[in-house]
Amino acid sequence: MIAKSPTVTVTIRAIMARINRKLAHDGQILKVSRSAAEKQNLGAYHVLDTNTNAVTAYHIADLAKWIADEFPGMLKPFEKIEG
């Protein structure tokens, strides 16, 4: 019998809270694009600088890959993103 490694599912909301706590130190926030025009111009997710109201990162389609690139170690090896 093969033992499965335990995995914990983390919701998108929890991941966004983790990211926003990290980004808050730099005066930034991760936003979800809501309208069709916003999704076309900025992608599914984008990072907004709260001081200048300027978009600093856009077209973030794969949130898990972006987290791994920008914030290594934020997701533990046993965690997976919901969905």
C-alpha positions in Angstrom: 0.0 0.0 0.0 1.3 3.4 -1.0 1.0 6.2 1.5 -0.3 9.5 0.1 1.4 12.6 1.3 -1.1 14.9 3.1 -2.3 17.9 1.2 -4.1 21.0 2.4 -6.3 23.0 0.1 -5.9 26.8 0.5 -8.6 29.1 -0.8 -7.9 31.9 -3.2 -9.1 34.4 -0.6 -6.5 33.1 1.9 -3.7 33.2 -0.7 -4.7 36.8 -1.6 -4.6 37.8 2.1 -1.1 36.3 2.4 0.1 38.1 -0.7 -1.5 41.4 0.3 0.2 41.3 3.7 3.5 40.9 1.9 2.7 43.6 -0.6 1.5 46.1 2.0 5.1 46.7 3.1 5.7 48.2 -0.3 2.4 50.1 -0.5 0.9 47.7 -3.0 -2.2 45.5 -3.2 -3.2 42.5 -5.4 -6.6 43.1 -7.1 -9.0 40.9 -9.1 -10.1 42.2 -12.4 -13.9 42.3 -12.5 -15.1 43.8 -15.7 -14.5 42.3 -19.2 -12.6 45.4 -20.3 -10.4 45.2 -17.2 -9.7 41.5 -17.7 -8.7 42.2 -21.3 -6.4 45.1 -20.4 -4.9 43.9 -17.1 -5.5 40.2 -17.0 -7.2 38.1 -14.3 -5.1 39.7 -11.5 -3.0 42.8 -11.2 -0.9 44.6 -8.6 -1.7 48.2 -7.8 0.6 50.7 -6.1 -1.6 52.4 -3.5 0.5 55.5 -3.3 0.5 56.4 -7.0 -2.6 54.4 -8.1 -0.5 52.9 -10.8 -0.5 49.3 -12.0 2.9 47.7 -11.3 2.2 44.1 -12.5 -0.5 42.9 -14.8 -1.6 39.9 -16.8 -1.2 37.5 -13.9 -3.2 34.5 -15.2 -1.6 31.6 -13.3 -1.6 32.8 -9.6 0.3 29.7 -8.3 3.2 30.2 -10.8 3.3 33.9 -10.0 3.5 33.2 -6.3 6.3 30.7 -6.8 8.3 33.2 -8.8 7.6 36.4 -6.7 7.3 34.9 -3.2 9.2 31.6 -2.9 8.2 29.6 0.1 4.8 31.3 0.6 3.1 28.0 -0.4 4.3 25.1 1.6 5.0 21.8 -0.2 1.9 20.2 1.2 -0.4 23.1 0.2 -2.3 23.4 -3.1 -4.5 26.3 -4.3 -8.2 25.6 -4.5 -9.6 25.2 -8.0 
